């Protein structure tokens, strides 16, 4: 089923404008001033059974005027020509250069700015009557528009066509030809999947496509203003384009793909298989230099050490810092081992993310927390670590247990810290991780490694800077007491994960998880008793294995995330809802969140779900859209990718009539949204 992705107001405005122009063109255009001149040209002579080329060259009187492609977009009118042809003479379809996009409000138009020409073949039948020069006549009707006004135009076309043999004389046709969209030598393929049109356009893998855009010739098939998602799949460029309201499944498809350098390639497409996966292509502008992205990833990892989403693992870091207060060699090896664990974990998570996206999965950063099974595993792990901190058992070889130095323990701590510390994207991380989704994989993995290095940097400084290390308390009995106190934040982490399980699967999931947690605690206590008596704990170990097996068997299918009424009057995010709100010329606040994102929840409590923010947004007449990314949502993932980010939180403010949104910082203050809404209300005269 094809759902609506265009707001109805866009169709209404576009249809009214086109209808008005069509009514005016026959009777009024001749009395109007000419703002885009049209001139008919013939390349050379034609003989019976042969062909030549004709062109209509358009010249605006000034740069503010533009003409339209054959499919003008949401508004406008394409060129129409009525010919007066001699018997035996025919004119084929016109070929166009690649048009440009012009967004006015929420209407996307396909236009030509400056001089341009369209070219068509003129053919003469073998037994055609003309045996000498003849006059080719036609009447062209079209629109000349600025950003504020459209004027219907009518041009009386006239040119003399020579008959017989001879060279093609008009050298201007070489320039016209070079500007046209060159036809591809192989057909493209298309498929309608859900509410999107998917295209596979054959282009060599070595061709740099830049930031492409597809112009579809078929009318009222796609949402012209909606973001287009592109991927590279070998020698295929694939595109996913949202469909228009009430779009009908086409039998054939034609269009032009405009590459980033302005080159146009025309194609025809037939129904067929469109490959999935491939490397995504960024369409939001040029990326910063790679060294700048490396710096942003490094700073992003460093800031994660103080971000709210990292607080649940501060216990692990605190114990590792205390352990680094011993001998210099020990401190350095522990720091290197910990840093190695963090970096490897970040690179591994990045590699899995890139591989899954390349296979066609619509996922982003912190994708592991969108998997209910991973959340169950993290819950049981948090329960086990809480029991460890309380002294129920010892983890062999773990440096944080206080039982001697262990590079393996520090490495394992780094692995765990990175895995738990990366659900949210903090400042500096958004640009780096968004770029990692579109860069070649070696460069992308370099960004993930820099992120891990930034996260591990405090430990590295402690390990390699004696002046910092000497300020740490000396190891002693206090570490055991400190470890027990650290059971509190780890226990709170387990409670938070239990709440997330309730949000994902309801009471059934929580009940099963708590039951498994009790089995795990009982088994770990028995293992601890066996450790203190220096004997093996075979049966408790088997109980842990059985608990892991039960986790795969007992859990039913997770339910959709629970929706809770908040202070704000919100609507679920969709591109259609966003387009409709913007078309109504209202300010729009869009925020993307997830139940597992601690930063998101802190921001919601501090700046979003507050009475002051709700009142300011209501005064501004703003529409609030909420994108819940707790579970996988391909539409949200695609939108985040278009915005150049890899995860949540993301906050966007669309002012009325603005072409692009204003992106808010990822850590909000109580007045972040309130001030924007108040300024918008004052500008619109809603408040003084």
C-alpha positions as CSV (number, residue, x, y, z in Angstrom):
1,X,0.0,0.0,0.0
2,X,1.3,3.5,-0.9
3,X,0.8,6.0,1.9
4,X,0.7,9.7,1.4
5,X,4.0,11.5,1.7
6,X,3.0,14.9,0.2
7,X,0.8,17.4,2.1
8,X,-2.3,18.1,0.2
9,X,-1.8,21.8,0.3
10,X,1.3,21.4,-2.0
11,X,-0.8,19.6,-4.6
12,X,-3.5,22.2,-4.4
13,X,-1.2,25.1,-4.8
14,X,0.8,23.5,-7.6
15,X,-2.4,22.4,-9.4
16,X,-4.0,25.9,-9.1
17,X,-0.8,27.6,-10.4
18,X,-0.5,25.2,-13.4
19,X,-4.2,25.5,-14.2
20,X,-4.2,29.3,-14.0
21,X,-1.2,29.4,-16.3
22,X,-2.8,27.0,-18.7
23,X,-5.9,29.2,-18.8
24,X,-4.0,32.3,-19.4
25,X,-1.5,31.0,-22.0
26,X,-3.7,30.9,-25.1
27,X,-5.4,34.2,-24.8
28,X,-3.2,36.5,-22.8
29,X,0.4,35.5,-23.4
30,X,0.7,37.4,-26.6
31,X,-0.1,40.7,-24.8
32,X,2.5,40.1,-22.1
33,X,6.0,41.4,-22.1
34,X,8.6,38.8,-23.0
35,X,10.8,37.8,-20.1
36,X,12.3,34.6,-21.6
37,X,12.9,34.8,-25.3
38,X,12.5,31.6,-27.4
39,X,14.2,31.2,-30.8
40,X,14.0,28.2,-33.2
41,X,17.2,27.0,-34.8
42,X,18.0,24.4,-37.4
43,X,21.3,22.6,-37.5
44,X,21.5,21.9,-41.2
45,X,19.7,20.6,-44.3
46,X,17.6,17.5,-44.4
47,X,17.0,15.1,-47.3
48,X,14.2,12.6,-47.9
49,X,14.7,9.6,-45.6
50,X,17.1,11.5,-43.4
51,X,17.0,13.8,-40.4
52,X,18.6,16.9,-38.9
53,X,18.3,18.5,-35.5
54,X,16.3,21.5,-34.3
55,X,16.7,23.5,-31.1
56,X,14.7,26.0,-29.1
57,X,17.1,28.3,-27.4
58,X,15.7,30.2,-24.4
59,X,17.3,33.5,-23.2
60,X,16.0,35.2,-20.0
61,X,16.0,39.0,-20.0
62,X,17.7,38.9,-16.6
63,X,19.1,36.4,-14.1
64,X,16.0,36.5,-11.8
65,X,13.8,34.7,-14.4
66,X,13.8,30.9,-14.9
67,X,12.1,28.4,-17.1
68,X,10.9,24.8,-16.4
69,X,11.8,21.3,-17.2
70,X,9.3,19.0,-18.9
71,X,8.2,17.9,-15.4
72,X,8.1,21.3,-13.6
73,X,7.8,19.8,-10.1
74,X,5.3,20.9,-7.5
75,X,4.3,24.1,-9.4
76,X,4.9,25.6,-12.8
77,X,4.3,24.5,-16.3
78,X,6.5,22.7,-18.8
79,X,7.0,23.9,-22.4
80,X,4.3,22.9,-25.0
81,X,4.7,23.3,-28.8
82,X,2.0,23.1,-31.5
83,X,3.7,22.5,-34.9
84,X,2.5,23.4,-38.4
85,X,4.5,20.7,-40.3
86,X,4.6,19.9,-44.0
87,X,3.5,16.4,-45.1
88,X,6.1,13.8,-44.4
89,X,8.0,15.9,-41.8
90,X,8.0,14.9,-38.1
91,X,9.7,16.1,-35.0
92,X,10.7,13.7,-32.2
93,X,10.8,14.3,-28.4
94,X,12.9,17.1,-27.0
95,X,16.0,16.4,-24.9
96,X,16.7,18.7,-22.0
97,X,19.8,19.6,-20.0
98,X,19.8,18.5,-16.3
99,X,17.5,20.9,-14.4
100,X,18.2,22.5,-11.1
101,X,16.1,22.4,-7.9
102,X,14.4,25.5,-6.6
103,X,12.7,25.3,-3.2
104,X,10.2,28.0,-2.5
105,X,8.4,27.4,0.8
106,X,7.6,23.7,0.6
107,X,7.3,23.6,-3.2
108,X,10.1,22.0,-5.1
109,X,10.4,23.2,-8.7
110,X,12.6,21.8,-11.5
111,X,14.0,24.9,-13.3
112,X,16.6,26.3,-15.7
113,X,18.4,29.5,-14.8
114,X,20.2,31.4,-17.4
115,X,20.4,30.5,-21.1
116,X,19.5,27.0,-22.1
117,X,18.3,25.0,-25.1
118,X,16.3,21.9,-25.8
119,X,17.1,19.7,-28.9
120,X,14.9,17.4,-30.9
121,X,15.3,15.4,-34.2
122,X,13.5,16.6,-37.4
123,X,12.9,13.7,-39.8
124,X,11.7,13.7,-43.4
125,X,10.0,10.6,-44.8
126,X,11.5,9.0,-48.0
127,X,8.6,10.1,-50.2
128,X,8.1,13.5,-48.6
129,X,6.7,16.3,-50.9
130,X,9.2,19.2,-50.2
131,X,11.9,19.3,-52.8
132,X,13.2,22.7,-51.7
133,X,13.6,24.8,-48.6
134,X,10.5,25.0,-46.4
135,X,9.5,27.1,-43.4
136,X,9.1,25.3,-40.1
137,X,6.5,27.0,-37.9
138,X,5.3,26.4,-34.4
139,X,3.8,28.1,-31.3
140,X,5.5,27.5,-28.0
141,X,3.8,28.2,-24.7
142,X,5.7,28.2,-21.4
143,X,6.1,30.1,-18.1
144,X,8.7,32.6,-17.1
145,X,9.0,32.9,-13.4
146,X,10.8,34.6,-10.6
147,X,10.7,33.6,-6.9
148,X,7.6,35.9,-6.5
149,X,5.7,36.0,-9.9
150,X,5.0,33.8,-12.9
151,X,4.2,35.3,-16.4
152,X,2.8,33.1,-19.2
153,X,4.8,33.4,-22.4
154,X,4.0,32.6,-26.0
155,X,6.6,32.5,-28.8
156,X,5.9,32.2,-32.6
157,X,8.7,29.9,-33.8
158,X,9.9,30.1,-37.4
159,X,12.9,28.8,-39.2
160,X,13.8,27.9,-42.8
161,X,14.9,24.2,-43.3
162,X,17.1,23.5,-46.3
163,X,16.4,20.3,-48.3
164,X,19.1,18.2,-49.8
165,X,22.7,17.2,-49.1
166,X,25.1,19.4,-47.2
167,X,27.0,19.7,-44.0
168,X,25.4,20.7,-40.8
169,X,26.3,24.3,-40.6
170,X,25.2,25.7,-37.2
171,X,28.1,25.4,-34.8
172,X,26.0,26.3,-31.8
173,X,24.5,22.8,-31.8
174,X,27.8,21.4,-30.4
175,X,27.4,23.6,-27.3
176,X,23.7,22.6,-27.0
177,X,24.6,18.9,-27.3
178,X,27.3,19.1,-24.6
179,X,24.8,20.7,-22.2
180,X,22.1,18.0,-22.7
181,X,21.7,15.1,-20.3
182,X,23.6,12.3,-22.0
183,X,21.6,9.0,-22.3
184,X,22.9,6.0,-20.5
185,X,23.9,3.0,-22.6
186,X,22.1,0.5,-20.3
187,X,18.5,0.6,-18.9
188,X,17.9,1.3,-15.2
189,X,15.6,-0.7,-13.0
190,X,13.0,0.4,-10.5
191,X,10.7,-1.2,-7.9
192,X,8.0,0.2,-5.7
193,X,8.5,-0.9,-2.1
194,X,6.1,0.3,0.5
195,X,5.9,4.1,0.3
196,X,9.2,4.5,-1.7
197,X,10.4,4.2,-5.2
198,X,13.7,2.5,-5.4
199,X,16.0,2.9,-8.5
200,X,19.1,1.1,-9.7
201,X,21.0,3.3,-12.1
202,X,24.0,1.7,-13.9
203,X,27.1,3.9,-13.3
204,X,30.7,2.8,-13.2
205,X,32.0,2.4,-9.6
206,X,34.9,4.7,-10.5
207,X,32.6,7.6,-11.4
208,X,32.5,10.3,-8.7
209,X,28.8,11.1,-8.3
210,X,29.3,13.8,-5.7
211,X,25.9,14.7,-4.2
212,X,23.4,13.3,-6.8
213,X,19.7,14.1,-7.3
214,X,17.2,12.2,-9.5
215,X,14.6,14.2,-11.5
216,X,11.7,11.8,-12.4
217,X,9.9,12.6,-15.7
218,X,6.7,10.8,-14.6
219,X,4.3,13.3,-13.2
220,X,2.8,13.0,-9.6
221,X,4.8,9.9,-8.9
222,X,7.3,11.0,-6.2
223,X,7.5,13.6,-3.5
224,X,9.8,16.2,-5.1
225,X,10.8,18.0,-2.0
226,X,11.5,14.8,0.1
227,X,15.1,13.8,0.8
228,X,16.5,11.2,-1.6
229,X,18.7,8.4,-0.1
230,X,21.6,7.2,-2.3
231,X,23.9,4.2,-2.0
232,X,26.8,2.8,-4.0
233,X,26.5,-0.9,-4.8
234,X,29.3,-1.7,-7.2
235,X,28.5,-0.4,-10.6
236,X,25.0,0.6,-9.5
237,X,23.8,3.8,-7.9
238,X,20.7,3.1,-6.0
239,X,18.2,5.7,-4.9
240,X,15.2,5.6,-2.5
241,X,12.6,8.3,-3.1
242,X,9.4,8.8,-1.2
243,X,6.3,8.4,-3.3
244,X,3.6,11.1,-3.7
245,X,0.1,11.0,-2.5
246,X,-2.1,8.5,-4.4
247,X,0.9,7.6,-6.7
248,X,0.1,4.9,-9.2
249,X,2.6,2.1,-9.9
250,X,4.2,3.0,-13.3
251,X,4.8,0.7,-16.1
252,X,7.9,2.6,-17.3
253,X,10.1,5.3,-15.8
254,X,12.3,8.0,-17.2
255,X,14.3,10.8,-15.8
256,X,17.6,12.5,-15.3
257,X,20.2,12.0,-12.6
258,X,22.2,15.1,-11.9
259,X,25.6,14.5,-10.4
260,X,27.4,16.7,-7.9
261,X,29.4,18.5,-10.6
262,X,26.2,19.4,-12.6
263,X,26.6,16.7,-15.2
264,X,23.2,15.2,-16.2
265,X,22.6,11.6,-17.3
266,X,19.2,10.6,-18.7
267,X,17.8,7.1,-18.2
268,X,14.9,4.9,-18.9
269,X,13.9,2.3,-16.3
270,X,11.9,-0.9,-16.4
271,X,10.5,-2.8,-13.4
272,X,13.1,-5.2,-11.9
273,X,15.2,-6.1,-8.9
274,X,17.0,-3.3,-7.2
275,X,19.9,-4.3,-5.0
276,X,19.9,-3.6,-1.3
277,X,22.8,-2.4,0.9
278,X,25.8,-0.7,-0.4
279,X,27.8,2.3,0.9
280,X,25.6,5.3,1.7
281,X,26.3,8.6,-0.1
282,X,26.1,11.8,1.8
283,X,23.8,14.4,0.2
284,X,24.0,17.2,2.8
285,X,27.0,19.0,1.4
286,X,30.8,18.6,1.6
287,X,32.4,16.8,4.5
288,X,35.0,18.5,6.7
289,X,38.6,17.5,6.3
290,X,39.4,14.0,7.6
291,X,41.8,15.4,10.2
292,X,39.1,17.6,11.5
293,X,36.7,14.6,11.8
294,X,39.5,12.7,13.7
295,X,39.7,15.6,16.1
296,X,36.0,15.7,16.5
297,X,35.8,12.0,17.2
298,X,38.7,12.3,19.8
299,X,37.0,15.2,21.6
300,X,33.6,13.4,21.4
301,X,35.1,10.3,23.1
302,X,36.8,12.5,25.7
303,X,33.5,14.4,26.5
304,X,31.8,11.0,26.9
305,X,33.7,10.6,30.2
306,X,31.6,13.4,31.7
307,X,28.3,12.9,29.8
308,X,25.3,11.6,31.8
309,X,25.0,8.5,29.6
310,X,28.4,7.4,30.9
311,X,27.7,7.7,34.6
312,X,26.6,4.1,35.1
313,X,30.1,2.9,34.3
314,X,32.0,5.5,36.4
315,X,32.4,2.8,39.0
316,X,34.5,0.7,36.6
317,X,36.7,3.7,35.8
318,X,37.1,4.7,39.4
319,X,38.4,1.3,40.4
320,X,40.7,1.2,37.4
321,X,42.1,4.6,38.3
322,X,42.7,3.5,41.9
323,X,44.4,0.4,40.7
324,X,46.8,2.6,38.5
325,X,48.3,4.1,41.6
326,X,50.9,1.3,42.0
327,X,54.3,0.9,40.3
328,X,55.0,2.9,37.1
329,X,55.3,-0.1,34.9
330,X,52.1,-1.6,36.2
331,X,50.2,1.7,35.8
332,X,51.4,2.0,32.2
333,X,50.6,-1.6,31.2
334,X,47.2,-1.3,32.8
335,X,46.5,2.0,31.0
336,X,47.5,0.5,27.7
337,X,45.5,-2.6,28.2
338,X,42.4,-0.6,29.2
339,X,42.9,1.7,26.2
340,X,43.3,-1.3,23.9
341,X,40.0,-2.7,25.1
342,X,38.2,0.6,24.6
343,X,39.6,1.2,21.1
344,X,39.0,-2.4,20.0
345,X,35.4,-2.3,21.3
346,X,34.7,1.0,19.5
347,X,36.3,-0.3,16.2
348,X,34.4,-3.6,16.5
349,X,31.1,-1.8,17.1
350,X,31.9,0.5,14.1
351,X,32.8,-2.4,11.9
352,X,29.6,-4.3,12.7
353,X,27.6,-1.1,12.1
354,X,29.2,-0.5,8.7
355,X,28.8,-4.1,7.7
356,X,25.1,-4.2,8.6
357,X,24.4,-0.9,6.8
358,X,26.3,-2.2,3.7
359,X,24.0,-5.3,3.8
360,X,20.9,-3.0,3.7
361,X,20.1,-2.8,7.4
362,X,18.7,0.6,8.4
363,X,20.6,1.1,11.7
364,X,22.7,3.8,13.4
365,X,25.0,4.3,16.3
366,X,24.0,2.5,19.5
367,X,22.2,0.0,17.3
368,X,23.0,-2.8,19.8
369,X,20.6,-1.2,22.3
370,X,17.8,-1.5,19.7
371,X,18.1,-5.3,20.0
372,X,16.0,-6.6,22.9
373,X,18.3,-9.6,23.3
374,X,21.3,-7.3,23.8
375,X,19.3,-5.3,26.5
376,X,18.6,-8.6,28.3
377,X,22.3,-9.5,28.2
378,X,23.3,-6.1,29.5
379,X,20.7,-6.4,32.3
380,X,22.1,-9.7,33.4
381,X,25.7,-8.4,33.1
382,X,24.8,-5.4,35.3
383,X,23.3,-7.7,37.9
384,X,26.4,-9.9,37.8
385,X,28.7,-6.8,38.2
386,X,26.6,-5.5,41.1
387,X,27.0,-8.9,42.8
388,X,30.8,-8.7,42.1
389,X,31.1,-5.3,43.6
390,X,29.2,-6.5,46.7
391,X,31.8,-9.3,47.1
392,X,29.5,-12.2,46.2
393,X,32.2,-13.6,43.9
394,X,35.5,-12.7,42.2
395,X,36.1,-12.4,38.4
396,X,39.4,-14.2,37.8
397,X,42.1,-12.0,36.4
398,X,40.0,-8.7,36.5
399,X,42.1,-5.8,37.8
400,X,39.1,-4.1,39.3
401,X,38.7,-6.9,41.9
402,X,41.7,-5.7,43.8
403,X,43.4,-9.0,43.6
404,X,46.6,-8.0,41.9
405,X,47.4,-6.5,38.5
406,X,46.1,-8.0,35.4
407,X,46.4,-6.8,31.8
408,X,43.6,-9.1,30.8
409,X,41.4,-7.6,33.5
410,X,42.2,-4.0,32.4
411,X,41.5,-5.0,28.8
412,X,38.2,-6.6,29.7
413,X,37.3,-3.5,31.7
414,X,38.0,-1.4,28.6
415,X,35.8,-3.6,26.4
416,X,32.9,-3.4,28.8
417,X,33.3,0.4,29.5
418,X,33.2,1.2,25.7
419,X,30.3,-1.1,25.1
420,X,28.1,0.4,27.8
421,X,29.4,4.0,27.4
422,X,28.4,4.5,23.7
423,X,24.6,4.5,23.6
424,X,24.4,8.3,23.1
425,X,26.2,10.7,20.9
426,X,27.6,13.7,22.7
427,X,29.1,17.0,21.5
428,X,31.6,16.7,18.6
429,X,30.5,13.1,18.0
430,X,27.6,13.8,15.7
431,X,29.6,15.1,12.8
432,X,32.3,12.5,13.1
433,X,29.9,9.5,13.3
434,X,27.7,10.9,10.6
435,X,30.7,11.1,8.3
436,X,31.8,7.6,9.2
437,X,28.6,6.3,7.6
438,X,29.5,7.6,4.2
439,X,33.3,7.5,4.2
440,X,35.3,4.6,2.8
441,X,35.6,1.9,5.5
442,X,39.3,2.4,6.3
443,X,38.7,6.1,7.0
444,X,35.5,5.3,8.9
445,X,37.2,2.8,11.2
446,X,39.8,5.4,11.9
447,X,37.1,7.7,13.2
448,X,35.8,4.9,15.5
449,X,39.3,4.3,16.7
450,X,39.7,8.0,17.5
451,X,36.5,7.9,19.4
452,X,37.8,5.0,21.6
453,X,41.1,6.8,22.1
454,X,39.3,9.9,23.4
455,X,37.2,7.7,25.8
456,X,40.4,6.1,27.1
457,X,42.5,9.2,27.2
458,X,42.1,10.0,30.9
459,X,43.4,6.5,31.8
460,X,46.3,6.9,29.4
461,X,47.2,10.3,31.1
462,X,47.1,8.7,34.5
463,X,49.2,5.8,33.4
464,X,51.9,7.9,31.7
465,X,52.0,11.1,33.7
466,X,53.5,10.4,37.1
467,X,52.5,13.8,38.4
468,X,48.8,12.9,37.9
469,X,49.3,9.4,39.3
470,X,50.9,10.6,42.5
471,X,47.7,12.5,43.4
472,X,45.7,9.3,43.6
473,X,45.2,7.7,47.0
474,X,47.5,4.8,47.8
475,X,46.1,1.3,47.2
476,X,44.8,-0.3,50.4
477,X,41.8,-1.7,52.2
478,X,39.8,1.4,51.2
479,X,39.5,0.0,47.7
480,X,37.4,-2.9,48.9
481,X,35.0,-0.5,50.7
482,X,35.0,1.7,47.6
483,X,34.2,-1.2,45.5
484,X,31.2,-2.0,47.6
485,X,30.0,1.5,47.4
486,X,30.3,1.3,43.6
487,X,27.6,-1.4,43.7
488,X,25.1,1.4,44.1
489,X,25.5,3.0,40.6
490,X,25.9,-0.4,39.0
491,X,22.7,-1.5,40.7
492,X,21.0,1.6,39.5
493,X,22.2,0.7,36.0
494,X,20.5,-2.7,36.3
495,X,17.3,-0.9,37.4
496,X,17.5,1.4,34.4
497,X,18.0,-1.6,32.1
498,X,15.0,-3.3,33.8
499,X,12.9,-0.2,33.0
500,X,14.0,-0.4,29.4
501,X,13.0,-4.0,29.2
502,X,9.6,-3.1,30.5
503,X,9.3,-0.4,27.8
504,X,10.4,-2.9,25.1
505,X,8.4,-6.0,26.2
506,X,6.1,-5.1,29.0
507,X,5.6,-6.9,32.3
508,X,6.3,-10.3,30.7
509,X,9.8,-9.4,29.7
510,X,10.6,-7.9,33.1
511,X,9.2,-11.0,34.9
512,X,11.3,-13.4,32.8
513,X,14.4,-11.2,33.2
514,X,14.1,-10.9,36.9
515,X,13.7,-14.7,37.1
516,X,16.8,-15.2,35.1
517,X,18.6,-12.6,37.3
518,X,17.7,-14.6,40.4
519,X,19.2,-17.7,38.8
520,X,22.4,-15.8,37.9
521,X,22.7,-14.3,41.5
522,X,22.2,-17.7,43.1
523,X,24.8,-19.3,40.8
524,X,27.3,-16.5,41.4
525,X,27.0,-16.8,45.2
526,X,27.7,-20.5,44.9
527,X,30.7,-19.8,42.7
528,X,32.0,-17.2,45.2
529,X,31.7,-19.8,48.0
530,X,33.7,-22.3,45.9
531,X,36.3,-19.6,45.1
532,X,36.9,-18.9,48.8
533,X,37.3,-22.7,49.4
534,X,39.6,-23.0,46.5
535,X,37.5,-25.6,44.7
536,X,35.7,-25.7,41.3
537,X,32.0,-24.7,41.0
538,X,30.8,-27.0,38.2
539,X,27.1,-27.0,39.0
540,X,26.8,-23.2,39.4
541,X,28.6,-22.8,36.1
542,X,26.1,-25.1,34.4
543,X,23.3,-23.0,36.0
544,X,24.7,-19.9,34.3
545,X,24.9,-21.7,31.0
546,X,21.3,-22.9,31.5
547,X,20.2,-19.3,32.3
548,X,21.8,-18.1,29.0
549,X,19.9,-20.9,27.1
550,X,16.6,-20.0,28.7
551,X,17.1,-16.4,27.6
552,X,16.7,-17.6,24.0
553,X,13.7,-19.8,24.7
554,X,11.5,-17.9,27.1
555,X,11.1,-14.4,25.6
556,X,8.1,-13.7,23.4
557,X,8.2,-11.2,20.5
558,X,8.8,-7.7,21.9
559,X,5.9,-5.3,21.8
560,X,6.0,-1.8,20.3
561,X,7.4,0.8,22.6
562,X,4.9,2.2,25.0
563,X,3.7,5.7,24.3
564,X,3.3,7.9,27.3
565,X,1.5,11.3,27.5
566,X,3.9,14.1,28.3
567,X,3.7,17.8,29.0
568,X,4.1,18.6,25.3
569,X,1.4,17.9,22.7
570,X,3.5,15.8,20.3
571,X,2.9,14.0,17.1
572,X,4.9,10.9,15.8
573,X,7.6,12.0,13.4
574,X,7.3,11.2,9.7
575,X,8.5,13.1,6.7
576,X,4.9,13.6,5.6
577,X,4.0,15.1,9.0
578,X,7.0,17.4,8.8
579,X,6.2,18.5,5.3
580,X,2.5,19.2,6.2
581,X,3.5,21.2,9.2
582,X,6.0,23.3,7.2
583,X,3.5,23.8,4.4
584,X,1.1,25.3,6.9
585,X,3.8,28.0,7.6
586,X,4.1,27.1,11.2
587,X,7.3,26.7,13.2
588,X,8.2,23.0,13.8
589,X,10.3,21.5,16.6
590,X,11.5,18.0,15.8
591,X,13.3,15.9,18.4
592,X,14.6,12.3,18.2
593,X,15.0,10.3,21.3
594,X,15.3,6.7,22.6
595,X,14.5,5.1,26.0
596,X,18.1,3.8,26.2
597,X,19.6,7.3,25.6
598,X,20.4,8.9,29.0
599,X,21.3,12.2,27.4
600,X,17.9,12.3,25.7
601,X,16.1,11.6,29.0
602,X,18.1,14.3,30.9
603,X,17.3,16.8,28.1
604,X,13.6,16.0,28.2
605,X,13.5,16.5,31.9
606,X,15.5,19.7,31.9
607,X,14.4,21.5,28.7
608,X,11.7,19.7,26.7
609,X,9.0,18.2,28.9
610,X,8.5,21.3,31.0
611,X,5.6,23.7,31.5
612,X,7.7,26.7,30.4
613,X,8.7,25.1,27.1
614,X,5.1,23.8,26.5
615,X,3.7,27.3,27.0
616,X,6.3,29.0,24.8
617,X,5.7,26.5,21.9
618,X,1.9,26.9,22.3
619,X,2.3,30.7,22.0
620,X,4.4,30.3,18.9
621,X,1.8,28.0,17.3
622,X,4.6,25.4,16.9
623,X,4.1,21.8,15.8
624,X,6.1,19.3,17.9
625,X,7.2,16.0,16.2
626,X,8.8,13.2,18.3
627,X,10.9,10.5,16.7
628,X,11.2,7.5,19.0
629,X,14.3,5.4,18.0
630,X,14.1,3.0,20.9
631,X,13.4,0.2,18.4
632,X,14.6,0.1,14.8
633,X,12.8,2.5,12.5
634,X,14.2,2.6,9.0
635,X,12.4,6.0,8.2
636,X,14.0,7.6,11.2
637,X,17.4,6.1,10.4
638,X,17.2,7.4,6.9
639,X,16.3,10.9,8.1
640,X,19.2,10.9,10.6
641,X,21.6,9.9,7.8
642,X,20.3,12.7,5.7
643,X,21.0,15.1,8.5
644,X,24.6,13.8,8.7
645,X,24.3,12.2,12.1
646,X,24.5,8.6,13.3
647,X,22.4,8.5,16.4
648,X,20.3,10.4,19.0
649,X,19.7,12.9,20.4
650,X,19.0,15.2,17.5
651,X,17.0,18.5,17.9
652,X,15.8,20.6,14.9
653,X,13.9,23.9,14.8
654,X,12.2,24.8,11.5
655,X,11.3,28.5,11.3
656,X,8.4,29.3,9.0
657,X,9.7,29.7,5.5
658,X,13.2,28.7,6.3
659,X,14.9,26.5,3.7
660,X,17.0,24.6,6.3
661,X,16.4,23.8,10.0
662,X,18.5,25.2,12.9
663,X,20.2,22.3,14.8
664,X,20.2,22.7,18.5
665,X,23.1,21.4,20.7
666,X,22.9,17.9,22.0
667,X,23.0,19.1,25.6
668,X,20.1,21.5,26.2
669,X,19.6,24.2,28.7
670,X,16.2,25.0,30.3
671,X,15.8,27.9,27.8
672,X,17.2,26.3,24.6
673,X,13.8,25.7,23.1
674,X,11.9,28.3,25.0
675,X,14.0,31.2,23.6
676,X,13.5,30.0,20.0
677,X,9.8,29.6,20.4
678,X,9.5,33.1,22.1
679,X,11.5,34.8,19.3
680,X,9.3,33.1,16.7
681,X,6.1,34.2,18.5
682,X,7.4,37.8,18.6
683,X,8.3,37.8,15.0
684,X,4.8,36.6,14.0
685,X,3.2,39.2,16.3
686,X,1.7,36.6,18.6
687,X,3.2,38.2,21.6
688,X,4.8,41.6,22.2
